[in-house]
Amino acid sequence: MVHELASFERPSASEGERRAAEWVAAHMRKLGHPARVEVERAHGGYWWPLGLLNGGVALAGLAASRSRSRRMRGLATSVGVGAAAAIWDEVGGGRLWFRRAVLPHRDTFNVVAEAGDPDGAETVVVVAHHDAAHSGLVFHPGLPRLFAERLPALHERSEQSLPIMYATWLGPVMVALGATLRRAGLMRAGSLLAAGAAGIMFDIGRSAVVPGANDNLSAVAVLVALARSLAERPAPGVRVLLVSTGSEESFMEGMQGFLRRHRSTLDPDSTVVLCLECVGSPMLALVEAEGMLRMRHYSEAARERLAQAADAAGLEIIRGLRTVAATDALIAMRRGYAAATLASVDETKFPTNYHWPTDTPENLDWGTLERAFAVADRFVRAGAGPPAGS
């Protein structure tokens, strides 16, 4: 299945994404699980929101730094503050109010399959995503490798990679402060940083869509394997939703739509979310926290359940890592759900071939996929009662 889905482009909120969603839903049905494709609305990218906001800040800041007008400085302050607030919301799993108000939207496609015990006291939502990311120079795999090779001691101690998304937020903050304090130099520096961030977003938007085998067809494969396992060996007492979202690569718009639609039937007190993300790198990892600007720790209970599942499977799993990327689990956390993320990394402590054209099925570590399935299967069944007839 990974080879087939990787053979065509699947950008967020696209015809390719819809095609992938229909394929996944059809396979869930073949395994005996009711499955449907749910259509939500999404903008389908993050480069336009972040690029436009930073571009506007760069222009306002440069104009204000060259002017003595109080009105111009006031405009720069307002633009900087507004852009900083919008970017914080965008990258932090917020309501995406800027793109909703300003940018066009189109259809995105989620797959929702019902497995397990429909009357179970606990609900486990297992989430992957089938859309694929745009590439860009900022994702060059040589960058994390260079850090690991040139600064091995620091790399050994590090728990996360450099939070590069601060570059999209600090420019607006610097321009707003510079305009308020009448510091032309600070405004110019912020404007240059914002212009650089806008350029990076432009490069991402113009870059090709990657095959997305590791990110995140590897997780979709595990999701389908879970469907097969639950069809062969039901999990009494546990209601399971197997969800493959669209538009995850556009700041989790598909997951936002899923929770808006299903919130009334998913009680946070009896629901746990397991996010599967990039599980095709050599080393399986339990991610402790995530956040592009503000780091948020996953539920301790969900993390321990995931660790115990790995232990029950007799598998080693890396602990202590945090990600400065964002996953569907962030949306679940922000909405009050216990959540955990199962991922994988290579020796750079980064997913292999992340957002790069070499993210192909041939470069997956298939053994890690098998291990990820073993852990996820035990995680799901942790709340199940004894098998019928035992």
C-alpha positions in Angstrom: 0.0 0.0 0.0 2.8 2.4 0.8 4.3 2.0 -2.7 0.9 2.6 -4.3 0.0 5.7 -2.3 3.5 7.2 -2.7 3.2 6.8 -6.5 1.0 10.0 -6.8 1.1 13.4 -5.3 -1.0 14.0 -2.2 -0.7 17.7 -1.2 -3.1 18.9 1.5 -6.7 19.5 0.4 -6.1 18.1 -3.1 -7.5 15.6 -5.5 -4.5 13.3 -4.7 -5.4 13.5 -1.0 -9.0 12.6 -1.8 -7.8 9.6 -3.9 -5.6 8.4 -1.0 -8.5 8.8 1.5 -10.8 6.7 -0.7 -8.1 4.0 -1.0 -7.6 3.8 2.8 -11.4 3.8 3.5 -11.9 1.0 1.0 -9.2 -1.2 2.6 -10.8 -0.6 6.0 -14.1 -1.8 4.7 -12.5 -4.9 3.2 -11.3 -5.7 6.6 -14.8 -5.5 8.0 -14.8 -2.1 9.6 -17.4 0.6 8.8 -15.4 3.4 7.3 -16.2 6.7 5.6 -14.5 9.7 4.1 -15.5 12.9 5.8 -15.1 16.1 4.0 -13.9 19.2 5.9 -12.8 22.6 4.8 -9.1 23.7 4.9 -6.8 26.2 3.3 -4.3 23.5 2.6 -1.0 25.2 3.3 1.0 27.2 5.9 3.3 29.1 3.6 0.7 31.6 2.5 -0.5 32.6 6.1 3.1 32.8 7.5 4.5 34.3 4.3 1.8 37.0 4.0 2.0 38.0 7.6 5.8 38.3 7.6 5.8 40.1 4.2 3.4 42.7 5.6 5.5 43.2 8.7 8.7 43.6 6.6 7.1 46.3 4.5 5.5 48.1 7.5 8.7 48.0 9.5 11.0 49.3 6.8 8.5 52.1 6.0 8.3 53.1 9.7 12.1 52.9 10.2 12.5 55.5 7.4 9.8 57.8 8.6 9.4 60.2 11.6 5.6 60.0 11.4 3.9 58.9 14.6 1.1 57.5 12.5 3.5 55.3 10.6 5.1 53.9 13.8 1.6 53.3 15.1 0.8 51.3 11.9 4.0 49.3 12.3 3.1 48.5 15.9 -0.4 47.4 15.0 0.8 45.3 12.1 3.6 43.7 14.2 1.3 42.9 17.1 -1.4 41.5 14.9 1.0 39.4 12.9 2.7 38.0 16.0 -0.7 37.0 17.5 -1.8 35.4 14.2 1.5 33.4 13.9 1.3 32.3 17.5 -2.2 31.0 16.8 -1.1 29.4 13.5 1.9 27.4 14.7 0.4 26.6 18.2 -2.6 24.5 17.1 -5.0 27.4 17.6 -8.2 28.4 15.8 -6.4 29.5 12.6 -8.5 32.7 12.6 -6.2 34.6 10.2 -6.5 32.1 7.4 -10.2 31.6 8.0 -10.8 35.3 7.7 -8.5 36.1 4.8 -7.5 33.0 2.7 -9.5 30.8 0.4 -10.5 27.3 1.5 -11.2 24.0 -0.2 -12.2 20.4 0.6 -9.9 18.1 2.7 -10.6 14.5 3.3 -10.5 12.5 6.6 -10.9 8.7 6.9 -12.8 7.5 9.9 -13.1 3.7 10.5 -14.9 2.2 13.5 -13.3 -0.8 15.1 -13.2 -2.5 18.5 -16.3 -2.6 20.8 -18.8 0.1 19.9 -20.2 0.0 23.5 -16.7 0.0 25.1 -16.2 2.1 28.2 -13.0 3.6 26.8 -12.4 5.1 23.3 -9.0 5.0 21.7 -8.5 7.2 18.7 -5.5 6.2 16.6 -4.4 8.9 14.2 -2.2 9.0 11.1 -2.3 11.2 8.1 -2.2 10.5 4.3 -1.4 13.9 2.9 2.2 14.8 2.0 4.3 17.8 2.5 6.0 20.3 0.2 9.8 20.3 0.4 12.1 23.3 0.7 15.7 24.2 1.3 15.1 24.6 5.1 14.3 20.9 5.2 17.7 19.8 3.7 18.7 16.6 5.6 22.3 17.8 5.7 21.4 20.5 8.3 20.6 18.2 11.2 23.5 15.9 10.1 25.9 18.8 10.1 24.9 19.7 13.7 25.3 16.1 14.8 28.8 15.8 13.2 30.2 19.2 14.1 28.8 19.4 17.7 28.6 15.8 18.8 28.7 16.5 22.6 25.8 19.1 22.3 24.0 16.7 20.0 24.3 13.9 22.5 22.7 16.1 25.2 20.0 17.6 23.1 16.4 16.7 23.5 15.0 18.6 20.5 16.1 20.3 17.3 16.5 24.1 16.8 13.0 25.7 17.1 13.3 27.4 13.6 9.6 28.6 13.6 10.7 31.3 16.0 12.1 33.0 12.9 8.6 33.5 11.7 7.4 35.1 14.9 10.4 37.1 16.2 10.4 39.5 13.2 6.9 40.8 13.9 7.7 41.1 17.6 10.9 43.0 16.9 9.1 45.4 14.5 6.3 46.0 17.1 8.8 46.7 19.9 11.0 48.9 17.7 8.0 51.0 16.6 6.8 51.4 20.1 10.2 52.3 21.5 11.2 54.4 18.5 14.2 52.2 17.7 14.7 52.3 14.0 17.5 49.8 14.1 15.3 47.2 15.9 12.6 47.8 13.3 15.0 47.3 10.5 16.4 44.1 12.0 12.9 42.8 12.6 11.9 43.7 9.0 14.9 41.8 7.6 14.1 38.8 9.7 10.5 38.9 8.6 11.5 39.3 5.0 13.8 36.2 5.3 10.9 34.2 6.8 8.6 35.3 4.0 11.3 34.1 1.5 11.6 30.7 3.2 7.8 30.3 3.0 7.9 31.2 -0.7 10.5 28.6 -1.3 8.4 25.9 0.5 5.3 26.9 -1.4 7.1 26.7 -4.8 8.8 23.4 -4.0 7.5 20.0 -5.1 5.4 17.7 -3.0 7.5 14.8 -1.6 6.4 11.1 -1.8 5.8 11.1 1.9 6.6 7.4 2.6 8.0 8.0 6.1 5.8 11.1 6.7 3.3 9.7 6.9 2.4 6.6 4.8 4.4 4.6 7.3 1.8 5.4 9.9 -1.1 4.8 7.5 0.4 1.3 7.0 0.4 0.7 10.8 -3.2 2.0 10.9 -4.3 -0.6 8.3 -2.4 -3.3 10.2 -4.2 -2.4 13.3 -7.5 -2.7 11.5 -6.6 -6.2 10.4 -5.5 -7.1 13.9 -8.7 -5.9 15.4 -10.8 -7.7 12.8 -8.9 -11.0 13.6 -8.8 -10.5 17.4 -11.4 -8.1 18.7 -10.7 -5.9 21.8 -13.7 -6.1 24.1 -14.4 -3.1 26.2 -12.5 -0.7 23.9 -14.1 1.4 21.2 -11.5 2.2 18.6 -11.6 4.9 15.9 -8.9 4.5 13.2 -8.5 8.0 11.7 -6.3 9.1 8.8 -6.5 12.8 8.5 -6.0 15.1 5.5 -4.3 18.5 5.6 -2.1 17.6 8.6 0.8 19.2 6.7 -1.2 22.5 6.7 -1.1 22.8 10.5 -3.4 19.9 11.3 -6.6 21.3 9.6 -8.0 17.8 9.1 -7.7 17.0 12.8 -9.3 20.3 13.6 -12.3 19.3 11.4 -12.4 15.8 12.9 -12.7 17.1 16.5 -15.2 19.7 15.5 -17.4 17.0 14.0 -17.0 14.4 16.7 -16.5 16.3 19.9 -19.9 15.5 21.2 -19.3 11.8 21.0 -15.7 11.8 22.3 -15.7 12.4 26.1 -12.3 13.7 27.2 -12.6 11.7 30.4 -12.8 8.4 28.6 -10.9 9.0 25.4 -7.2 8.7 24.7 -5.5 9.7 21.4 -2.5 7.9 20.0 -0.8 9.7 17.1 1.4 7.7 14.7 4.0 10.0 13.0 7.0 9.1 10.8 7.4 5.5 12.0 9.8 4.5 9.2 13.1 5.7 10.7 15.5 3.2 12.3 14.8 3.9 16.0 11.3 3.9 17.6 10.7 6.9 19.8 8.1 7.9 22.4 7.9 11.7 22.0 7.5 13.5 25.3 6.3 16.9 24.1 5.8 19.0 21.1 5.5 22.7 20.1 6.9 25.1 17.5 6.9 28.0 19.9 5.5 26.8 23.2 6.4 23.2 24.3 3.5 21.2 25.5 4.0 17.9 27.2 1.7 15.0 26.3 -0.5 13.3 29.0 1.7 11.5 31.5 -0.8 8.7 31.7 -0.8 8.3 27.9 3.0 8.4 27.7 3.3 5.7 30.4 0.7 3.6 28.7 2.8 3.8 25.5 6.0 2.9 27.3 4.3 0.0 29.0 3.0 -1.2 25.6 6.6 -1.2 24.2 7.8 -3.0 27.3 5.0 -5.6 26.9 6.1 -6.1 23.3 9.8 -6.5 24.4 10.9 -3.6 22.3 13.3 -0.8 23.0 11.9 2.7 22.6 13.7 6.0 22.9 12.5 8.3 25.7 13.2 12.0 26.4 12.9 13.5 23.0 10.7 16.5 22.2 9.7 17.8 18.8 9.5 21.3 17.5 7.4 20.2 14.7 3.6 19.7 15.1 1.4 16.7 14.9 -2.3 15.9 15.1 -1.7 15.1 18.8 -1.3 18.8 19.5 -4.9 19.5 18.4 -6.1 16.7 20.7 -4.1 18.1 23.6 -5.4 21.6 23.0 -9.0 20.3 23.1 -8.5 18.6 26.4 -7.7 15.0 25.4 -5.0 12.7 26.8 -2.6 12.1 23.9 0.7 10.5 23.1 2.8 10.3 19.9 4.7 7.3 18.7 7.4 8.2 16.2 10.9 7.3 15.0 14.2 8.9 14.4 17.6 8.2 13.0 21.1 9.0 14.4 20.4 12.8 14.0 17.4 12.5 16.3 15.3 13.6 13.4 12.9 11.6 11.2 14.7 10.2 8.2 14.2 12.1 4.9 11.9 14.6 6.6 10.1 16.7 3.9 12.7 15.7 1.3 12.3 14.1 -2.1 14.2 11.0 -0.9 11.2 10.2 1.4 10.4 7.1 -0.7 9.3 3.6 0.1 12.7 2.2 -0.7 14.2 4.3 2.1 11.9 3.1 4.9 13.0 0.9 7.7 10.3 -1.7 7.5 11.4 -3.3 10.7 10.5 -0.1 12.6 7.0 -0.2 11.0 6.6 -3.7 12.4 7.7 -2.6 15.8 5.5 0.4 15.7 2.5 -1.9 15.0 3.4 -4.2 17.9 3.5 -1.2 20.3 0.3 0.4 18.9 -1.6 -2.9 19.0 -0.8 -3.3 22.7 -1.5 0.3 23.5 -5.0 -0.1 22.0 -5.7 -3.3 23.9 -4.4 -2.1 27.2 -8.0 -1.1 28.2 -9.6 -4.3 26.9 -11.2 -6.9 29.1 -10.4 -10.6 28.7 -11.3 -12.3 25.4 -14.8 -13.7 25.1 -15.1 -17.2 26.5 -11.9 -16.9 28.7 
